[in-house]
Amino acid sequence: MVSAASSDVAPRTTALRIATGVTVAAVAAVAANTLIALLAVAAGASADFRPLQPGTYIGLTVVGVLAGAAGWAGVRRWSRRPAGVLRPLVPAAVLVSLLPDVALLRTDLQPHTSGLAVAALMAMHVATAAVAVPAFARALPLPR
């Protein structure tokens, strides 16, 4: 008999384990993003910058965690070597998520935009990934 740890098959997980892991990731990411927003405003970013307001970033953080979990699960399910796919994919996805933030500096679409506010927004994207990836690795472990 071959154990899951030594095979190329992803270990089995329960729906409860997955739901718990994704929920923990979402709650931790929201907490991290709340801290980043508070620090940015305390440092001089405008409290009127919508992306730094809880009504905006909480929902978007949860959507980002759910999208990340879906992507992780999809790669885990359909890739022969999910770790090899995720290793470059995760940083690439984070970098792509920063492009709209950078665009905010070049446009007048969002009132109260400043370099500090955009830097905080970018830090929120990185923080969400930094919290979510380890949670996904525990809830949806990859084959070894």
Sine and cosine of phi, psi and omega as CSV:
sin_phi,cos_phi,sin_psi,cos_psi,sin_omega,cos_omega
0.00,0.00,0.67,-0.74,-0.01,-1.00
-0.98,-0.20,0.76,-0.65,0.02,-1.00
-0.99,0.15,0.38,-0.92,0.00,-1.00
-0.89,0.45,-0.51,0.86,-0.04,-1.00
-0.92,0.39,-0.46,0.89,-0.06,-1.00
-0.96,-0.29,0.12,0.99,-0.03,-1.00
-0.96,-0.28,0.09,-1.00,0.06,-1.00
-1.00,-0.06,0.20,0.98,0.00,-1.00
-0.99,-0.17,0.70,-0.71,0.01,-1.00
-0.89,0.46,0.67,-0.75,0.05,-1.00
-0.86,0.51,0.53,-0.85,0.03,-1.00
-0.94,0.33,0.58,-0.82,0.07,-1.00
-0.73,-0.68,0.41,-0.91,0.04,-1.00
-0.99,-0.11,0.36,-0.93,0.05,-1.00
-0.87,0.50,-0.61,0.80,0.01,-1.00
-0.90,0.43,-0.68,0.74,0.01,-1.00
-0.90,0.44,-0.67,0.75,0.01,-1.00
-0.91,0.41,-0.75,0.66,-0.01,-1.00
-0.87,0.49,-0.65,0.76,0.01,-1.00
-0.90,0.43,-0.72,0.69,0.00,-1.00
-0.88,0.48,-0.69,0.72,0.00,-1.00
-0.93,0.37,-0.63,0.77,0.03,-1.00
-0.90,0.43,-0.71,0.70,0.04,-1.00
-0.87,0.50,-0.69,0.72,0.01,-1.00
-0.88,0.48,-0.70,0.71,-0.02,-1.00
-0.90,0.43,-0.71,0.70,-0.01,-1.00
-0.90,0.43,-0.69,0.72,0.00,-1.00
-0.92,0.40,-0.63,0.78,0.02,-1.00
-0.92,0.40,-0.65,0.76,0.05,-1.00
-0.89,0.45,-0.67,0.75,0.03,-1.00
-0.88,0.47,-0.71,0.70,0.01,-1.00
-0.89,0.46,-0.67,0.74,-0.02,-1.00
-0.94,0.34,-0.52,0.85,0.09,-1.00
-0.90,0.44,-0.70,0.72,0.03,-1.00
-0.88,0.47,-0.70,0.72,0.02,-1.00
-0.88,0.48,-0.71,0.70,0.00,-1.00
-0.89,0.46,-0.71,0.71,0.01,-1.00
-0.89,0.46,-0.69,0.73,0.03,-1.00
-0.90,0.43,-0.64,0.77,0.00,-1.00
-0.90,0.44,-0.71,0.71,0.02,-1.00
-0.91,0.41,-0.66,0.75,0.04,-1.00
-0.89,0.45,-0.51,0.86,-0.01,-1.00
-0.99,0.10,-0.11,0.99,0.07,-1.00
0.83,-0.56,-0.07,1.00,0.09,-1.00
-0.93,0.37,0.54,-0.84,-0.03,-1.00
-0.93,0.36,0.75,-0.66,0.08,-1.00
-0.93,0.37,-0.24,0.97,0.02,-1.00
-1.00,0.04,-0.04,1.00,0.07,-1.00
-0.95,0.30,0.95,-0.32,-0.15,-0.99
-0.80,0.60,-0.67,0.74,0.00,-1.00
-0.88,0.48,-0.30,0.95,0.04,-1.00
-0.99,-0.10,0.12,0.99,0.03,-1.00
-1.00,-0.09,0.69,-0.73,-0.06,-1.00
-0.80,0.60,-0.60,0.80,0.00,-1.00
-0.88,0.47,-0.36,0.93,0.04,-1.00
-0.99,-0.10,-0.81,0.59,-0.16,-0.99
-0.97,0.25,-0.44,0.90,-0.01,-1.00
-0.90,0.44,-0.78,0.62,0.00,-1.00
-0.88,0.47,-0.68,0.73,-0.01,-1.00
-0.93,0.37,-0.55,0.84,0.06,-1.00
-0.90,0.43,-0.71,0.70,0.01,-1.00
-0.89,0.46,-0.69,0.73,0.04,-1.00
-0.87,0.49,-0.66,0.75,0.02,-1.00
-0.89,0.46,-0.67,0.74,0.03,-1.00
-0.91,0.42,-0.69,0.72,0.01,-1.00
-0.90,0.45,-0.67,0.74,0.03,-1.00
-0.90,0.43,-0.67,0.74,0.04,-1.00
-0.89,0.46,-0.67,0.74,0.02,-1.00
-0.90,0.44,-0.66,0.75,0.02,-1.00
-0.90,0.43,-0.68,0.73,0.03,-1.00
-0.90,0.44,-0.69,0.72,0.03,-1.00
-0.87,0.50,-0.73,0.68,-0.01,-1.00
-0.90,0.44,-0.64,0.77,0.02,-1.00
-0.90,0.44,-0.72,0.69,0.03,-1.00
-0.90,0.44,-0.68,0.74,0.01,-1.00
-0.86,0.51,-0.64,0.77,-0.08,-1.00
-0.97,0.24,-0.69,0.72,-0.20,-0.98
-0.96,-0.27,-0.13,0.99,0.00,-1.00
-0.99,-0.11,0.61,-0.80,0.07,-1.00
-0.95,0.30,-0.49,0.87,-0.01,-1.00
-0.75,-0.67,0.96,0.28,-0.10,-1.00
-0.88,0.48,-0.58,0.81,0.01,-1.00
-0.89,0.45,-0.64,0.77,0.03,-1.00
-0.92,0.39,-0.50,0.87,0.05,-1.00
-0.98,0.20,-0.71,0.71,-0.07,-1.00
-0.94,0.34,-0.51,0.86,-0.05,-1.00
-0.81,0.58,-0.74,0.67,0.07,-1.00
-1.00,0.03,-0.42,0.91,-0.08,-1.00
-0.93,0.37,-0.66,0.75,-0.04,-1.00
-0.88,0.47,-0.80,0.60,0.03,-1.00
-0.88,0.47,-0.59,0.81,0.02,-1.00
-0.90,0.44,-0.66,0.75,0.02,-1.00
-0.90,0.43,-0.65,0.76,0.04,-1.00
-0.90,0.44,-0.71,0.71,0.02,-1.00
-0.87,0.49,-0.68,0.73,0.03,-1.00
-0.90,0.44,-0.59,0.81,0.00,-1.00
-0.92,0.40,-0.34,0.94,0.01,-1.00
-0.99,0.15,-0.31,0.95,-0.06,-1.00
-0.85,0.52,-0.71,0.70,0.05,-1.00
-0.89,0.45,-0.51,0.86,0.04,-1.00
-0.91,0.42,-0.72,0.69,0.03,-1.00
-0.88,0.48,-0.64,0.77,0.01,-1.00
-0.88,0.48,-0.50,0.86,0.03,-1.00
-0.86,0.51,-0.53,0.85,0.02,-1.00
-0.95,0.32,-0.38,0.93,-0.07,-1.00
-0.99,-0.14,-0.10,0.99,-0.06,-1.00
-0.79,-0.61,0.16,-0.99,0.07,-1.00
-0.95,-0.30,0.43,0.90,-0.08,-1.00
-0.94,0.34,-0.52,0.85,-0.08,-1.00
-0.89,-0.46,0.91,-0.42,0.04,-1.00
-0.89,0.45,0.47,-0.88,0.07,-1.00
0.94,0.34,0.38,0.93,0.03,-1.00
-0.96,0.28,0.69,-0.72,0.09,-1.00
-0.60,-0.80,0.23,-0.97,0.05,-1.00
-0.86,0.50,-0.65,0.76,0.01,-1.00
-0.90,0.43,-0.69,0.72,-0.01,-1.00
-0.89,0.45,-0.68,0.74,0.00,-1.00
-0.93,0.36,-0.62,0.78,0.06,-1.00
-0.88,0.48,-0.65,0.76,0.05,-1.00
-0.90,0.44,-0.67,0.74,0.03,-1.00
-0.88,0.47,-0.66,0.75,0.04,-1.00
-0.91,0.41,-0.65,0.76,0.05,-1.00
-0.88,0.47,-0.55,0.84,0.03,-1.00
-0.90,0.44,-0.64,0.77,0.02,-1.00
-0.89,0.45,-0.71,0.71,-0.01,-1.00
-0.91,0.41,-0.67,0.74,0.00,-1.00
-0.89,0.46,-0.66,0.75,0.01,-1.00
-0.87,0.50,-0.71,0.70,0.03,-1.00
-0.91,0.41,-0.65,0.76,-0.03,-1.00
-0.89,0.45,-0.51,0.86,0.03,-1.00
-1.00,0.10,-0.66,0.75,-0.12,-0.99
-0.95,0.30,-0.66,0.75,-0.09,-1.00
-0.86,0.52,-0.75,0.66,0.04,-1.00
-0.89,0.45,-0.56,0.83,0.04,-1.00
-0.92,0.40,-0.66,0.75,0.04,-1.00
-0.91,0.42,-0.63,0.78,-0.01,-1.00
-0.88,0.47,-0.53,0.85,0.04,-1.00
-0.99,0.15,-0.66,0.75,-0.07,-1.00
-0.98,0.19,-0.55,0.84,-0.02,-1.00
-0.77,-0.64,0.93,0.36,-0.08,-1.00
-0.88,0.47,0.52,-0.86,-0.01,-1.00
-1.00,-0.07,0.42,-0.91,0.07,-1.00
-0.91,0.40,0.46,-0.89,-0.01,-1.00
-1.00,-0.01,0.00,0.00,0.00,0.00
